[in-house]
Amino acid sequence: MRISHARELRICRAARLLAAGQSPAEVARAVRARPETLVRWQADEDFRALVDCLRTHGQARRALDALNALTDEAIDRLQQALTGDDDRLALQAAQQVLDRVGLVRRSVVVGEEAAEQVIRVEYVNPEGQPISTAPWATRNPTASGPLQGGGVRTPLREDGDGQDSVD
């Protein structure tokens, strides 16, 4: 069934208002629809999926806004820890900063020799697509060494062996 553009806009607005927490009676008045019409829309599986998606998006948006509001204070606290008198706290703060930008390398002593462990964190969206961590990612477009995990990606280096060349 083909619906008009104006009706489609009313349906979308109703979904947004329901997702925002308004009551069905308020939504019906706001979109100038009879309550029975809104009940019929709510019975539609696609409409319910849209409302759920918008509700989830709103929750995620509020959480991100709350985290963004804390960012300046968190950076100030890290800076205070880095420049403070407590060397242990400064080291922990430095490790946290370096870990967040992907520059942490950890060495583990195994017997007589040290084995290097690289822990790499990649952030992805719900569809599995990588999310950039620019500007660090912009400055470092390829991994600094071979990837762990059994060669999931193609070799990183031009010579094809996945290792840095020795100059």
MARDRENPA-491424 format. One record per residue (C-alpha): residue number from 0; residue in one letter; x, y, z. Coordinates in nm, 4 decimals, padded with zeros to 6 digits. Layout:
N
sefi, paro, px, py, pz
NUM, A, X, Y, Z
...
END
This chain:
167
sefi, paro, px, py, pz
0, M, 00.0000, 00.0000, 00.0000
1, R, 00.1355, 00.3405, -00.1002
2, I, 00.1048, 00.6191, 00.1562
3, S, 00.1232, 00.9930, 00.1005
4, H, 00.4278, 01.1937, 00.2018
5, A, 00.2249, 01.3928, 00.4562
6, R, 00.0964, 01.0737, 00.6191
7, E, 00.4457, 00.9262, 00.6235
8, L, 00.5711, 01.2379, 00.8048
9, R, 00.2884, 01.2050, 01.0612
10, I, 00.3766, 00.8388, 01.1210
11, C, 00.7471, 00.9204, 01.1644
12, R, 00.6676, 01.2065, 01.4005
13, A, 00.4411, 00.9765, 01.6031
14, A, 00.7248, 00.7224, 01.6301
15, R, 00.9681, 00.9939, 01.7472
16, L, 00.7246, 01.1229, 02.0085
17, L, 00.6481, 00.7735, 02.1420
18, A, 01.0207, 00.6961, 02.1578
19, A, 01.0712, 01.0201, 02.3527
20, G, 00.8257, 00.8959, 02.6152
21, Q, 00.5052, 01.0801, 02.5326
22, S, 00.1780, 00.9013, 02.6015
23, P, -00.0273, 00.7643, 02.3100
24, A, -00.3004, 01.0220, 02.3792
25, E, -00.0489, 01.3093, 02.3606
26, V, 00.1021, 01.1674, 02.0432
27, A, -00.2366, 01.1263, 01.8747
28, R, -00.3192, 01.4921, 01.9492
29, A, 00.0239, 01.6124, 01.8342
30, V, 00.0051, 01.4357, 01.4972
31, R, -00.3683, 01.5017, 01.4540
32, A, -00.4613, 01.1352, 01.4368
33, R, -00.7454, 00.9498, 01.6019
34, P, -00.6365, 00.7288, 01.8933
35, E, -00.7598, 00.4231, 01.6975
36, T, -00.5297, 00.5190, 01.4105
37, L, -00.2325, 00.5397, 01.6442
38, V, -00.3228, 00.1982, 01.7897
39, R, -00.3268, 00.0582, 01.4344
40, W, 00.0154, 00.2130, 01.3637
41, Q, 00.1513, 00.0680, 01.6884
42, A, 00.0310, -00.2783, 01.5854
43, D, 00.2543, -00.2640, 01.2770
44, E, 00.5828, -00.4513, 01.3242
45, D, 00.7870, -00.1941, 01.1263
46, F, 00.6425, 00.0920, 01.3311
47, R, 00.7315, -00.0842, 01.6585
48, A, 01.0839, -00.1538, 01.5286
49, L, 01.1227, 00.2148, 01.4392
50, V, 01.0057, 00.3252, 01.7853
51, D, 01.2456, 00.0786, 01.9518
52, C, 01.5335, 00.1964, 01.7316
53, L, 01.4620, 00.5618, 01.8094
54, R, 01.4325, 00.4860, 02.1811
55, T, 01.7678, 00.3017, 02.1797
56, H, 01.9265, 00.5845, 01.9822
57, G, 01.7960, 00.8372, 02.2333
58, Q, 01.9360, 00.6379, 02.5245
59, A, 02.2745, 00.6071, 02.3550
60, R, 02.2733, 00.9786, 02.2708
61, R, 02.1989, 01.0714, 02.6342
62, A, 02.4772, 00.8407, 02.7560
63, L, 02.7271, 00.9921, 02.5101
64, D, 02.6226, 01.3435, 02.6103
65, A, 02.6762, 01.2554, 02.9779
66, L, 03.0213, 01.1119, 02.9003
67, N, 03.1118, 01.4159, 02.6906
68, A, 03.0155, 01.6396, 02.9825
69, L, 03.2692, 01.4521, 03.1982
70, T, 03.5524, 01.4620, 02.9436
71, D, 03.7025, 01.7988, 03.0405
72, E, 03.7101, 01.7071, 03.4105
73, A, 03.8608, 01.3660, 03.3340
74, I, 04.1367, 01.5247, 03.1263
75, D, 04.2037, 01.7780, 03.4033
76, R, 04.2314, 01.4941, 03.6571
77, L, 04.4714, 01.3002, 03.4343
78, Q, 04.6816, 01.6120, 03.3893
79, Q, 04.6879, 01.6687, 03.7663
80, A, 04.7946, 01.3071, 03.8195
81, L, 05.0679, 01.3365, 03.5557
82, T, 05.2122, 01.6537, 03.7061
83, G, 05.1569, 01.5674, 04.0723
84, D, 05.4059, 01.4501, 04.3334
85, D, 05.2899, 01.0864, 04.3416
86, D, 05.5108, 00.9047, 04.0879
87, R, 05.3040, 00.5851, 04.1055
88, L, 04.9838, 00.7747, 04.0256
89, A, 05.1590, 00.9675, 03.7466
90, L, 05.2782, 00.6407, 03.5917
91, Q, 04.9272, 00.4926, 03.6061
92, A, 04.7842, 00.8071, 03.4451
93, A, 05.0490, 00.7985, 03.1724
94, Q, 04.9733, 00.4318, 03.1012
95, Q, 04.6016, 00.5092, 03.0758
96, V, 04.6616, 00.7926, 02.8301
97, L, 04.8984, 00.5870, 02.6154
98, D, 04.6641, 00.2886, 02.6263
99, R, 04.3725, 00.5003, 02.5026
100, V, 04.5658, 00.6254, 02.2007
101, G, 04.7005, 00.2774, 02.1196
102, L, 05.0656, 00.3304, 02.2045
103, V, 05.1059, 00.0846, 02.4940
104, R, 05.3512, -00.2000, 02.4529
105, R, 05.3849, -00.4475, 02.7365
106, S, 05.6775, -00.6807, 02.7900
107, V, 05.6382, -01.0048, 02.9788
108, V, 05.9426, -01.1909, 03.1108
109, V, 05.9324, -01.5597, 03.0179
110, G, 06.2213, -01.7511, 03.1705
111, E, 06.5442, -01.5767, 03.0753
112, E, 06.4118, -01.3780, 02.7794
113, A, 06.1498, -01.1055, 02.7437
114, A, 05.8567, -01.1726, 02.5121
115, E, 05.6818, -00.8652, 02.3777
116, Q, 05.3026, -00.8525, 02.3920
117, V, 05.1161, -00.5919, 02.1925
118, I, 04.7582, -00.5263, 02.2900
119, R, 04.5620, -00.3511, 02.0193
120, V, 04.2086, -00.2241, 02.0737
121, E, 03.9888, -00.1473, 01.7749
122, Y, 03.6609, 00.0323, 01.8184
123, V, 03.3779, -00.0599, 01.5835
124, N, 03.0207, 00.0534, 01.5333
125, P, 02.7265, -00.1910, 01.5731
126, E, 02.7668, -00.2955, 01.2079
127, G, 03.1308, -00.3952, 01.2718
128, Q, 03.2833, -00.1073, 01.0731
129, P, 03.5994, 00.0437, 01.2290
130, I, 03.5639, 00.3797, 01.3992
131, S, 03.8585, 00.6128, 01.3536
132, T, 04.0604, 00.7192, 01.6550
133, A, 04.1909, 01.0270, 01.4739
134, P, 04.4089, 01.2224, 01.4991
135, W, 04.6364, 00.9358, 01.6085
136, A, 04.4944, 00.7130, 01.3337
137, T, 04.5552, 00.9856, 01.0795
138, R, 04.9199, 01.0077, 01.1825
139, N, 04.9612, 00.6271, 01.1852
140, P, 04.7657, 00.4809, 00.8920
141, T, 04.9122, 00.1292, 00.9299
142, A, 04.9930, -00.0907, 01.2254
143, S, 05.3427, -00.0550, 01.3661
144, G, 05.4146, -00.4283, 01.3597
145, P, 05.2682, -00.7650, 01.2690
146, L, 04.9082, -00.8181, 01.3759
147, Q, 04.8181, -01.0781, 01.6335
148, G, 04.5323, -01.3190, 01.5830
149, G, 04.6381, -01.5503, 01.3039
150, G, 04.6705, -01.3193, 01.0065
151, V, 04.3153, -01.1961, 00.9789
152, R, 04.4252, -00.9136, 00.7524
153, T, 04.6468, -00.9006, 00.4466
154, P, 05.0161, -00.8345, 00.5072
155, L, 05.0933, -00.4811, 00.6129
156, R, 05.4208, -00.4303, 00.4366
157, E, 05.4951, -00.3940, 00.0672
158, D, 05.7322, -00.6905, 00.0623
159, G, 05.4393, -00.9129, 00.1659
160, D, 05.5867, -01.0837, 00.4732
161, G, 05.4003, -00.8691, 00.7302
162, Q, 05.7268, -00.7643, 00.8966
163, D, 05.9228, -00.4404, 00.8974
164, S, 06.2205, -00.4424, 00.6666
165, V, 06.5625, -00.4144, 00.8277
166, D, 06.7432, -00.1182, 00.6728
END
